[in-house]
Amino acid sequence: MTALPMHSEEFETVAEIEVDPRGRVSLGKAGATPGRRYRVQSNIDGVLVLTPVVSIPEREVQLWTDPSLQKRILDGLEQAANGRTHDRGDFSQYLTEEDDED
């Protein structure tokens, strides 16, 4: 885990909350957005830092890490937006029951 610099001037106290018997806290008073995901980091003093994150499925990681693949996808989207598409027919014959679960 990467250590975070802890400078009090970088943070503003926005609420005081209490941990419930099940170890939970409500962050609504602190302005947290319902449904948003956060990475939680802690230090030796028990200071917790919440950083908003967006999680992506593992199967999509390549798209975010391969610039040539990103370019191909963007080129394809541009072509589709400009009507430069080719009908390749019906591919439903290649579906399996597993595909229906997604």
N, C-alpha and C positions, 0 to 999 in steps of 0.2 A: 504494500500500500504506500502511496506517495504521501509524504508529510506535507501538511498545509501550513503556510505561515499564519500565525495567530497574532494579529495586530488589532487591539480593541477599537482603534479608530476606523477600522474597515467594517465594523458591525454596529447595528443599531438595535437596542432592545425594543421589541415590538409587543411582547406579551410574556406573562409568566404562567406556566401551565404545570399540571401535576400528573404524574404517571399513575394510571389506574391499577387495580390489583392484578390485571392481566398483562401489565407491562406496556400499555398503550397510552398515547397522548393524542389529543385533538389539536391539530395545527390550524384550525379555522381562524382563531383569533390572531394568528401570525400571518394571515393572508395567503395560506396555502390554497391552491386551486384543487377542488375535488377531482379525483381521477388522475391527477398528475403523478408521475413517478419521480422519486428522488434517490440519488446515491447518498448513502449515509457513511460519513467518515468520523472516526473518533481519535482522540489522542490520549495520552497516559493520564491526563487530569479528568477524563470523562467528558470533555467538550465534544459535542456532536455538531457536525456541519452537514447540512442538507443541500445538495446541489441538484437542481432540476435536470432530468435526463430524458432522453427518448430511447426506448429499447427497440431494437429491430430483430426480427427472426434471424437465426443463424444462417438460414438458407439465403438471406439477402445480403450478407456481409460482403460478398465478392463485389456486388454492385457499388458499394460504398468505398471499396478499397482498390478497385481496378479502373484507372482513368480511361483506358481504351474501351472497356465495357460501358462505362458511363457515356462516352462519346457515341458508341453504337446505339445505345438506347435513346439518347437525345436526338440523334440523326433520324432514327425511326419514328419518333414522336413528331418531329418536324415534317417528315415525309407524309405521315398520316394526316397531319393538320392541313397540309397542302393538297390532299386528295391523291397523292401518289402511292396508291396501294394496289395490291394484286390479290384477287380472290384465289385462295388455295384449296377451296372446297371444304367439306365437312370432315373434321378430325375426330368426331365422337366415337368412331369405331375403335380408337386407340385408348379410350378411357377404361379404367379398371374400377372395381368397387372401392379401392383405397382412395382414388381421385375424388370420388363422391363425398368422402368424409371431410375434405378441406373446405 
